[in-house]
């Protein structure tokens, strides 16, 4: 069965010009954990988790680890939204 997410991932990989493992590595390099994000905002991890649940802060869950792009943290700070 072909899930729509695979088409999205394939399109992102093609646009990036990177192979799958290189693309994932590039995304992880520019991402931080919930704990690191909380430290950047000066808040607790529960607050960051709440923002993720509310859809205010996008994240990616890989295994048991939730990662947040640094650019999304900067965007939320810039909006004055935390």
N, C-alpha and C positions, 0 to 999 in steps of 0.2 A: 504494500500500500504506500502511496506517495503522499506524504503529509506536506501541506503548504509551507511549513517552516523550512523544509529542506530547500525549496525553491528560493526562499529569502536568503538563506545561508549561502547557497551557491551563487546568487547574484552579488552578495557582499564580497565573497571571495574573489569572484571575477573582477569586480570593480577595484579591489585592493591590489590586484596583481600578485598576490601572495598565495602560497600553498596553504592548505588547512592548518597545519601545525604552526607555520610562520604567522598566519593571521591571528590565531589564538594567542600565541606568545606576545604579539604586538598589543593585543587588547589587554592582556593581563599585566603587561609592563606599565600601562597607563591606568591601572585600577588599584584600589586599596580595599582593605577589609572594613567591616562595619566599625570595628574598634578604632582603626586609623581615621576613618571619616569622622567619628565622634570627636576624636582629638582635634581634628582640623576645625570643627565647628565649636569646640569648647563645650560640648554637651555629653550626656551619657549615651551608651549604646542603645538603650530602650527608646530614646528620642529618635535616633537615626532609623531604628527598626520601624518605628511608628510612621515616619516620613515615607519609608519604602512601602509600607502597607497602604498608606493613603495615596500612593502614586505620585508623590511630590519629588521623590528621589529614585530614579531608575536604578536597578541592580541586576546582576546576573548571578544565578546560583549554580555553582559547579561542585557536585558532590555535596558535602555538608557545609561548604564555604560560600558565603555571599560576598560578591565583589561589587564595588561601585567605581564608576569611571571618575577620575580626577576632574575631567572637564564638566561632569554633571554637578560635582561639588562646587566648582567655581561658578557655574551658572546659577545655582540656587543661592549662593552667597551674593552674587552680583544683583540678583532680583530682590535681595533684602528679605528673603522669604523664610529663613530658618526660625 
